[in-house]
Amino acid sequence: MDVLWLTEEDVSAHLTMDDAISAVEKAFLDHGRGQTQMPPKSYLYFSKPEGDLRTMPAFLEGQDLAGVKIVNVHPKNPEIGLPTVMALLVLNSPKTGAPIAVMGATFLTSMRTGAAGAVAARYLARPESKVVGLVGAGVQARTQLLGLSRIFEIERVIVADRSIESAKAFAEYAKTFLDCEYQTTAGAKDACDCDILVTTTPARAPVVVKEWVKPGTHINAIGADAKGKQELESALTGSAVVVVDDMAQAVHSGEVNVPISQGVLRPEEIYAQIGEILVGKKPGRTGGANGIGGEEVTIFDSTGLGIQDVATGTVVYRRAMDAGKGIHLGFL
């Protein structure tokens, strides 16, 4: 039997943001229906240099898809010419367990995370949202804005980064897919003058405080993906309507992990998992009289789920097979 090998270039050639949004939304729906198996991420921590390695298995029973992603986070990698994040995805046949494809998943990870933010904002942000604030101007910020641009009519983007040069470079890149007004700044407070706020930093201390955030703002909190990471002030998280991608994973390593450890937020106070809103178990912001009010601050705590990787990776695999792309490697 053969296994299809797909490089990062192959993956990027066969995955659009619209594809990713559709795949991630279906994965969240399966999750909301209880039709997935997905243990929380498993971590190996390294100290010399600092970094970690994570494994993320997932089975989407409703779509008969399975696989596992392996991904690292090594903040000092750019000093030696390597990306901070690198990932590999293995897709398996649920019927036999055999591997059917192996692909580079660094680009895929960024795209499916941007798609998750877009899906969450569709249900949690005010529909008339036109101003996006970004705290952090790295690779993930790019796909977050790309995803939002597929859902909302964005008129202005405020980009905040400690490096104003990085913020300006981000704005120049973003103009290639979103024609609107751009404001660049070194201050996170400036970025909070928005309808949708996106945080994509590796911070272990808050970079956004409660008093900066306007009523009715929706926040996609993306950066906290390991124990001890935190981008939002605990008082902000504790006072907002919080929606997580997966409860078990979020309380361990998401934006809510620090407020919970501090006693500022209790797990039972978390409003919903995003899949519960998609399937109608809980109303979103536009879900009627019992839904989230227009003036409430909402937070989507995105930890990144294996079901997102498997669902999005399967789209790539099928597209590549149809196009005759990739390399078939002998396995058995």
C-alpha positions as CSV (number, residue, x, y, z in Angstrom):
1,M,0.0,0.0,0.0
2,D,1.0,3.6,-0.6
3,V,0.9,6.7,1.5
4,L,0.5,10.1,-0.2
5,W,3.2,12.6,0.8
6,L,2.3,16.3,0.4
7,T,4.8,19.1,1.0
8,E,3.9,22.5,2.4
9,E,3.9,23.8,-1.1
10,D,1.4,21.1,-2.1
11,V,-0.8,22.0,0.8
12,S,-0.8,25.7,0.2
13,A,-1.7,25.1,-3.5
14,H,-4.8,23.1,-2.5
15,L,-6.2,25.0,0.4
16,T,-8.1,28.3,0.4
17,M,-9.6,30.2,3.4
18,D,-13.1,29.5,2.1
19,D,-12.2,25.7,2.2
20,A,-10.8,26.0,5.7
21,I,-13.8,27.9,7.0
22,S,-16.2,25.3,5.6
23,A,-14.2,22.4,7.0
24,V,-13.7,23.9,10.4
25,E,-17.4,24.8,10.7
26,K,-18.4,21.2,9.9
27,A,-15.8,20.0,12.5
28,F,-17.3,22.3,15.1
29,L,-20.8,21.0,14.2
30,D,-19.6,17.4,14.7
31,H,-18.1,18.4,18.1
32,G,-21.3,20.1,19.1
33,R,-23.3,16.9,18.2
34,G,-21.0,14.7,20.3
35,Q,-19.7,13.0,17.2
36,T,-16.0,13.3,17.8
37,Q,-13.2,11.7,19.8
38,M,-10.4,14.1,20.7
39,P,-8.2,13.7,23.8
40,P,-6.7,17.0,25.0
41,K,-3.3,17.9,23.5
42,S,-0.4,15.9,24.9
43,Y,2.8,18.0,25.6
44,L,6.5,17.3,25.9
45,Y,8.4,20.3,27.3
46,F,12.0,21.0,26.4
47,S,14.3,23.4,28.3
48,K,17.5,23.7,26.2
49,P,16.4,25.7,24.3
50,E,12.9,26.3,25.5
51,G,10.1,24.7,23.4
52,D,7.5,22.0,23.4
53,L,6.1,19.2,21.2
54,R,2.4,18.4,21.0
55,T,0.4,15.6,19.6
56,M,-3.3,16.0,18.6
57,P,-5.3,12.9,17.7
58,A,-8.8,13.2,16.4
59,F,-11.7,11.2,15.0
60,L,-14.7,12.8,13.4
61,E,-17.3,10.0,13.5
62,G,-19.9,11.9,11.5
63,Q,-17.5,12.4,8.6
64,D,-15.5,9.1,9.1
65,L,-12.2,11.1,9.3
66,A,-9.2,10.4,11.5
67,G,-5.7,11.4,12.1
68,V,-3.1,13.0,14.3
69,K,-1.0,16.2,14.1
70,I,2.4,16.7,15.6
71,V,3.4,20.3,16.2
72,N,6.2,22.1,17.9
73,V,6.5,25.6,19.4
74,H,10.1,26.8,19.8
75,P,10.3,30.6,20.2
76,K,14.0,30.8,19.5
77,N,13.9,28.9,16.2
78,P,14.0,32.1,14.1
79,E,17.5,32.7,15.4
80,I,18.7,29.6,13.6
81,G,16.6,30.1,10.5
82,L,13.6,27.9,11.4
83,P,9.9,28.7,12.0
84,T,8.7,29.0,15.5
85,V,5.9,26.5,14.7
86,M,6.3,23.5,12.5
87,A,3.7,20.8,12.0
88,L,3.1,17.4,10.4
89,L,-0.3,15.8,9.9
90,V,-1.0,12.1,9.4
91,L,-4.4,11.1,8.1
92,N,-5.6,7.5,8.8
93,S,-8.3,5.3,7.5
94,P,-10.9,4.8,10.3
95,K,-11.8,1.4,8.7
96,T,-8.2,-0.1,8.8
97,G,-6.2,2.4,10.9
98,A,-3.7,2.5,8.0
99,P,-2.0,5.9,7.2
100,I,-3.3,7.3,3.9
101,A,-1.5,10.6,3.8
102,V,1.3,12.6,5.5
103,M,1.5,16.3,4.9
104,G,3.3,19.4,6.0
105,A,0.8,21.1,8.3
106,T,2.4,24.5,9.3
107,F,0.4,26.5,6.7
108,L,-2.6,24.3,7.4
109,T,-2.4,25.1,11.1
110,S,-2.4,28.8,10.5
111,M,-5.3,28.6,8.0
112,R,-7.5,26.4,10.1
113,T,-6.9,28.7,13.1
114,G,-7.8,31.7,11.1
115,A,-10.9,29.9,9.9
116,A,-11.9,29.1,13.5
117,G,-11.7,32.7,14.4
118,A,-13.9,33.6,11.5
119,V,-16.5,31.0,12.4
120,A,-16.6,32.1,16.0
121,A,-16.9,35.8,15.0
122,R,-19.8,34.9,12.7
123,Y,-21.8,33.8,15.7
124,L,-20.4,36.0,18.5
125,A,-19.5,39.4,17.0
126,R,-22.1,42.0,16.0
127,P,-23.1,41.4,12.4
128,E,-22.4,45.1,11.5
129,S,-18.8,44.9,12.8
130,K,-16.5,46.9,10.5
131,V,-13.4,47.7,12.5
132,V,-10.8,45.0,13.4
133,G,-8.1,45.5,16.0
134,L,-5.0,43.2,15.9
135,V,-2.6,42.8,18.8
136,G,0.4,41.0,17.3
137,A,1.4,41.2,13.6
138,G,2.9,37.8,12.9
139,V,1.9,35.0,10.6
140,Q,-1.2,34.0,12.6
141,A,-2.6,37.6,12.6
142,R,-2.5,37.4,8.8
143,T,-4.8,34.4,8.6
144,Q,-7.0,35.7,11.3
145,L,-7.7,38.9,9.3
146,L,-8.0,36.8,6.1
147,G,-10.7,34.7,7.7
148,L,-12.6,37.7,9.1
149,S,-12.5,39.4,5.7
150,R,-14.5,36.5,4.3
151,I,-17.3,37.1,6.8
152,F,-17.5,40.8,7.5
153,E,-17.4,44.0,5.5
154,I,-14.3,45.4,7.1
155,E,-13.6,49.2,6.6
156,R,-10.7,49.7,9.0
157,V,-7.9,47.6,10.6
158,I,-5.8,48.7,13.5
159,V,-2.5,46.8,13.8
160,A,-0.6,46.9,17.1
161,D,2.8,45.4,17.5
162,R,5.8,46.2,19.8
163,S,7.7,46.6,16.5
164,I,6.1,49.3,14.5
165,E,8.1,48.1,11.5
166,S,6.3,44.7,11.8
167,A,3.0,46.4,12.1
168,K,3.6,48.4,8.9
169,A,4.9,45.3,7.1
170,F,1.7,43.5,8.1
171,A,-0.5,46.3,6.8
172,E,1.3,46.2,3.4
173,Y,0.8,42.5,3.1
174,A,-2.9,42.7,4.2
175,K,-3.6,45.1,1.4
176,T,-3.0,42.3,-1.0
177,F,-6.3,40.7,0.1
178,L,-8.2,43.4,1.9
179,D,-8.7,46.9,0.5
180,C,-9.5,49.2,3.5
181,E,-8.0,51.8,5.8
182,Y,-5.0,50.6,7.9
183,Q,-3.7,52.2,11.1
184,T,-0.4,50.9,12.6
185,T,0.7,51.5,16.2
186,A,3.0,50.1,18.9
187,G,0.2,50.3,21.6
188,A,-2.2,47.5,22.2
189,K,-4.7,50.0,23.8
190,D,-5.1,51.7,20.4
191,A,-6.1,48.4,18.8
192,C,-9.0,48.0,21.3
193,D,-10.9,50.8,19.6
194,C,-12.6,48.3,17.4
195,D,-15.6,45.9,16.9
196,I,-13.6,42.7,16.7
197,L,-10.3,42.4,18.6
198,V,-7.8,39.6,17.8
199,T,-4.8,38.7,20.0
200,T,-2.1,36.5,18.6
201,T,0.8,36.9,20.9
202,P,2.8,34.3,23.0
203,A,2.3,36.4,26.1
204,R,2.4,35.1,29.7
205,A,1.2,38.3,31.1
206,P,-1.9,40.3,30.0
207,V,-1.4,42.6,27.0
208,V,-5.1,43.8,27.0
209,V,-6.9,45.1,30.1
210,K,-10.6,45.4,30.8
211,E,-10.9,49.1,30.8
212,W,-9.6,49.4,27.2
213,V,-12.4,47.2,25.7
214,K,-15.6,48.8,24.5
215,P,-19.1,47.3,25.2
216,G,-20.2,45.0,22.5
217,T,-16.6,44.0,21.4
218,H,-15.9,40.5,20.3
219,I,-12.4,39.1,21.1
220,N,-10.7,36.2,19.4
221,A,-8.1,35.2,21.9
222,I,-5.7,33.1,19.9
223,G,-2.2,33.2,21.5
224,A,-2.8,31.2,24.7
225,D,-2.2,27.6,23.7
226,A,-0.3,26.2,26.7
227,K,-0.5,26.3,30.5
228,G,0.4,29.7,32.0
229,K,-0.1,31.7,28.8
230,Q,-2.4,34.7,29.0
231,E,-3.2,37.6,26.7
232,L,-6.3,39.1,28.4
233,E,-6.5,40.6,31.9
234,S,-8.3,38.1,34.2
235,A,-10.8,40.8,35.2
236,L,-11.8,41.1,31.5
237,T,-12.1,37.3,31.0
238,G,-14.0,37.0,34.2
239,S,-16.6,39.6,33.2
240,A,-17.1,38.6,29.6
241,V,-19.3,36.0,27.9
242,V,-16.7,33.3,27.3
243,V,-17.0,30.6,24.6
244,V,-14.3,28.0,24.2
245,D,-13.5,25.6,21.3
246,D,-13.2,22.6,23.7
247,M,-13.8,22.7,27.4
248,A,-11.3,20.0,28.5
249,Q,-8.5,21.6,26.5
250,A,-9.3,25.2,27.3
251,V,-9.3,24.9,31.0
252,H,-5.8,23.3,30.8
253,S,-4.1,25.4,28.2
254,G,-6.4,28.1,26.8
255,E,-6.9,31.8,27.6
256,V,-9.1,30.7,30.5
257,N,-6.5,28.6,32.2
258,V,-4.9,31.4,34.2
259,P,-8.2,33.1,35.4
260,I,-9.5,29.7,36.5
261,S,-6.3,29.0,38.4
262,Q,-6.6,32.4,40.1
263,G,-10.3,31.8,41.0
264,V,-11.5,34.7,38.9
265,L,-13.4,32.4,36.6
266,R,-15.0,29.0,37.4
267,P,-15.3,26.4,34.6
268,E,-19.1,26.3,35.1
269,E,-19.3,30.1,34.3
270,I,-18.0,29.5,30.7
271,Y,-21.0,30.1,28.5
272,A,-20.5,27.4,25.9
273,Q,-18.3,25.5,23.5
274,I,-18.6,26.9,20.0
275,G,-20.0,23.7,18.7
276,E,-23.0,24.0,21.1
277,I,-23.8,27.4,19.6
278,L,-23.5,26.1,16.0
279,V,-26.0,23.2,16.6
280,G,-28.4,25.5,18.5
281,K,-27.9,24.2,22.1
282,K,-27.0,27.7,23.1
283,P,-27.9,31.0,21.3
284,G,-25.1,33.2,19.9
285,R,-25.2,37.0,19.8
286,T,-28.0,37.0,17.2
287,G,-29.8,34.1,18.7
288,G,-32.9,35.8,19.9
289,A,-34.1,37.3,23.2
290,N,-32.2,34.7,25.3
291,G,-29.0,35.1,23.3
292,I,-26.0,37.3,23.9
293,G,-26.8,40.9,24.2
294,G,-25.5,43.5,21.8
295,E,-23.5,45.4,24.5
296,E,-21.9,42.3,26.1
297,V,-18.2,41.6,25.5
298,T,-17.7,38.1,24.1
299,I,-14.4,36.1,24.0
300,F,-13.7,33.1,21.9
301,D,-10.9,31.1,23.5
302,S,-9.2,29.3,20.6
303,T,-6.8,26.5,21.7
304,G,-6.7,24.8,18.3
305,L,-8.3,21.4,17.9
306,G,-7.2,18.2,16.2
307,I,-10.6,17.9,14.6
308,Q,-9.9,21.2,12.7
309,D,-6.6,19.7,11.4
310,V,-8.1,16.4,10.3
311,A,-11.1,18.0,8.6
312,T,-9.0,20.7,6.8
313,G,-6.3,18.2,5.9
314,T,-8.8,15.9,4.4
315,V,-9.9,18.7,2.0
316,V,-6.3,19.0,0.9
317,Y,-5.8,15.3,0.5
318,R,-8.9,14.9,-1.7
319,R,-8.0,17.9,-3.8
320,A,-4.5,16.7,-4.3
321,M,-5.6,13.2,-5.2
322,D,-8.1,14.6,-7.8
323,A,-5.3,16.7,-9.3
324,G,-2.7,13.9,-9.3
325,K,-0.4,15.8,-7.0
326,G,2.0,14.6,-4.3
327,I,4.3,11.7,-4.0
328,H,3.1,8.1,-3.4
329,L,5.5,6.4,-1.0
330,G,5.5,2.7,-0.4
331,F,4.4,1.7,3.1
332,L,3.6,-2.0,3.1
